[in-house]
Amino acid sequence: MLQMRRANIIDHEFLVRIDLKNDGYTVSDEVEITEQEREEHSKKIERFLTDSDKGAFIIDDSDFNKPIAMIMYSIANRDSVYPWTIFHELDEKLFQSDGRFMEIFQLWVHPNYRRLGLATKLKLKLEEESQHHQVDLIYTHTEEANRHVIELNEKIGYKEVRRGPIWDEVIRVSLIKKLTDDASVVMPVL
Ligand SMILES: CC(C)(COP(=O)(O)OP(=O)(O)OC[C@H]1O[C@@H](n2cnc3c(N)ncnc32)[C@H](O)[C@@H]1OP(=O)(O)O)[C@@H](O)C(=O)NCCC(=O)NCCS
């Protein structure tokens, strides 16, 4: 049986392993990461399990007592300085007044369980979670080549708001879902 739950510290190793897979991303070279980079990555992922502005959900297959899907998110701010930022390019009116929004960090479903609607379920779960954090916008991006991921998002109401390189030469498509009934918010049509 498949069951969704909030991730906890027991899931740390699973989340680290999946994030390092880079499944669904163009990886420019095969350079091994150093021990120090591995440690920093592990700490970064741990914050998704400990920090109040981050979180993750897992789907377990209870028949095998194993996690088979995950999603990770953080609450970000349009005005924060990241190593990269493209949020200032988006229409300011899309954001709530304090600039906060939810950013999806990672989404993965085990190959044996794909096309069962699990990624869709995890993304819909984040809509509930964003209410808990009092944010009304969810942001995600994916590589332009991931047509199926774009379709997955569009099927549940995400709209494309930007297309172009972000931190490297890969063209990425940025999509948002605005969780509001406010008729004055006009979603962009690209
Ligand atoms: C992308 C991924 C998360 C999709 O998970 P999933 O649980 O299979 O997705 P869903 O079953 O919710 O798919 C919903 C819809 O998205 C589209 N879709 C998803 N995967 C697709 C595929 N491989 N080919 C074509 N359409 C696809 C379909 O429209 C699908 O609806 P349908 O099955 O009724 O046709 C999964 O393939 C994965 O983990 N890939 C590797 C990691 C990755 O790419 N993550 C996203 C990085 S941005």
The ligand as a MOL file (V3000), in Angstrom:
LIG
                    3D

  0  0  0     0  0            999 V3000
M  V30 BEGIN CTAB
M  V30 COUNTS 48 50 0 0 0
M  V30 BEGIN ATOM
M  V30 1 C 8.8690 13.6060 -13.4330 0
M  V30 2 C 8.3420 12.5820 -12.4220 0
M  V30 3 C 8.4810 13.1790 -11.0090 0
M  V30 4 C 6.8630 12.2980 -12.7330 0
M  V30 5 O 6.3300 11.4550 -11.7140 0
M  V30 6 P 4.9850 10.5940 -11.9490 0
M  V30 7 O 4.4950 10.1790 -10.6020 0
M  V30 8 O 5.2270 9.5620 -12.9540 0
M  V30 9 O 4.0030 11.7220 -12.5570 0
M  V30 10 P 2.3960 11.6420 -12.6230 0
M  V30 11 O 1.9770 10.2110 -12.6950 0
M  V30 12 O 1.8300 12.4870 -11.5430 0
M  V30 13 O 2.1550 12.3370 -14.0530 0
M  V30 14 C 1.1310 13.2930 -14.2650 0
M  V30 15 C 1.0940 13.6650 -15.7220 0
M  V30 16 O 2.3470 14.2390 -16.1350 0
M  V30 17 C 2.6780 13.7860 -17.4760 0
M  V30 18 N 3.8140 12.8620 -17.4360 0
M  V30 19 C 4.5060 12.4780 -16.3280 0
M  V30 20 N 5.5200 11.6740 -16.6760 0
M  V30 21 C 5.4630 11.5210 -18.0090 0
M  V30 22 C 6.2560 10.8110 -18.9680 0
M  V30 23 N 7.3010 10.0760 -18.5940 0
M  V30 24 N 5.9210 10.9020 -20.2670 0
M  V30 25 C 4.8810 11.6420 -20.6730 0
M  V30 26 N 4.0730 12.3410 -19.8180 0
M  V30 27 C 4.3700 12.2790 -18.5150 0
M  V30 28 C 1.4510 13.0560 -17.9670 0
M  V30 29 O 0.5830 14.0230 -18.5170 0
M  V30 30 C 0.8920 12.4980 -16.6730 0
M  V30 31 O -0.4880 12.2150 -16.7630 0
M  V30 32 P -0.9640 10.7820 -17.3870 0
M  V30 33 O -0.1120 9.7240 -16.7450 0
M  V30 34 O -2.4090 10.7400 -16.9760 0
M  V30 35 O -0.7380 10.8820 -18.8620 0
M  V30 36 C 9.1320 11.2380 -12.5290 0
M  V30 37 O 9.1530 10.8160 -13.8650 0
M  V30 38 C 10.5750 11.3530 -12.0340 0
M  V30 39 O 10.8400 11.1730 -10.8470 0
M  V30 40 N 11.5040 11.6740 -12.9590 0
M  V30 41 C 12.9230 11.8480 -12.5890 0
M  V30 42 C 13.1170 13.0740 -11.7210 0
M  V30 43 C 12.5890 14.3370 -12.3640 0
M  V30 44 O 12.6590 14.5290 -13.5800 0
M  V30 45 N 12.0480 15.2170 -11.5000 0
M  V30 46 C 11.5690 16.4970 -11.9270 0
M  V30 47 C 12.7110 17.3960 -12.0670 0
M  V30 48 S 12.2010 19.0670 -12.3920 0
M  V30 END ATOM
M  V30 BEGIN BOND
M  V30 1 1 1 2
M  V30 2 1 2 3
M  V30 3 1 2 4
M  V30 4 1 2 36
M  V30 5 1 4 5
M  V30 6 1 5 6
M  V30 7 2 6 7
M  V30 8 1 6 8
M  V30 9 1 6 9
M  V30 10 1 9 10
M  V30 11 2 10 11
M  V30 12 1 10 12
M  V30 13 1 10 13
M  V30 14 1 13 14
M  V30 15 1 14 15
M  V30 16 1 15 16
M  V30 17 1 15 30
M  V30 18 1 16 17
M  V30 19 1 17 18
M  V30 20 1 17 28
M  V30 21 1 18 19
M  V30 22 1 18 27
M  V30 23 2 19 20
M  V30 24 1 20 21
M  V30 25 1 21 22
M  V30 26 2 21 27
M  V30 27 1 22 23
M  V30 28 2 22 24
M  V30 29 1 24 25
M  V30 30 2 25 26
M  V30 31 1 26 27
M  V30 32 1 28 29
M  V30 33 1 28 30
M  V30 34 1 30 31
M  V30 35 1 31 32
M  V30 36 2 32 33
M  V30 37 1 32 34
M  V30 38 1 32 35
M  V30 39 1 36 37
M  V30 40 1 36 38
M  V30 41 2 38 39
M  V30 42 1 38 40
M  V30 43 1 40 41
M  V30 44 1 41 42
M  V30 45 1 42 43
M  V30 46 2 43 44
M  V30 47 1 43 45
M  V30 48 1 45 46
M  V30 49 1 46 47
M  V30 50 1 47 48
M  V30 END BOND
M  V30 END CTAB
M  END
